[in-house]
Amino acid sequence: MSSNVYNLIFICMKEIHELTDDNLIDLISNHDLALVQYSAGWCGNCRIMKPKFKKFSEMHENVPFIYVDAEKFAESRKLADVSNLPTFAAFKGGKLVNQVQTNKATILSEFIDEIASN
């Protein structure tokens, strides 16, 4: 599937894309801005923040929101400094521009708004 078709489907569905392969670099390189939640299945705060991350994705329809299992996908994890979970990272043109480790929706909202406005 061409990346243009993939992008169109992705934007129309506006679901959080959950990584199924260790290929985050491919996804973020195809977008001017991408937001990522690094999580793990055992992490309670990650499970709490996932629906909030999804809600914020609905407010930013042209920005891909990607969910990464940080334990399962080591290469994708290396793209940010993931020392605590959940970690939220912003990538522009495939490069990390900022990140935050939080379990608070207000902090995540501020982070996303700041990144999306620049």
Stockholm file with secondary structure:
# STOCKHOLM 1.0

chainA/1-118         MSSNVYNLIFICMKEIHELTDDNLIDLISNHDLALVQYSAGWCGNCRIMKPKFKKFSEMHENVPFIYVDAEKFAESRKLADVSNLPTFAAFKGGKLVNQVQTNKATILSEFIDEIASN
#=GR chainA/1-118 SS CCHHHHHHHHHHHCCCEECSSSCHHHHHHTSSCEEEEEECTTCHHHHHHHHHHHHHHHHCTTSCEEEEETTTCHHHHTTSCCSSSSEEEEEETTEEEEEEECSCHHHHHHHHHHHHHC
#=GC SS_cons         CCHHHHHHHHHHHCCCEECSSSCHHHHHHTSSCEEEEEECTTCHHHHHHHHHHHHHHHHCTTSCEEEEETTTCHHHHTTSCCSSSSEEEEEETTEEEEEEECSCHHHHHHHHHHHHHC
//
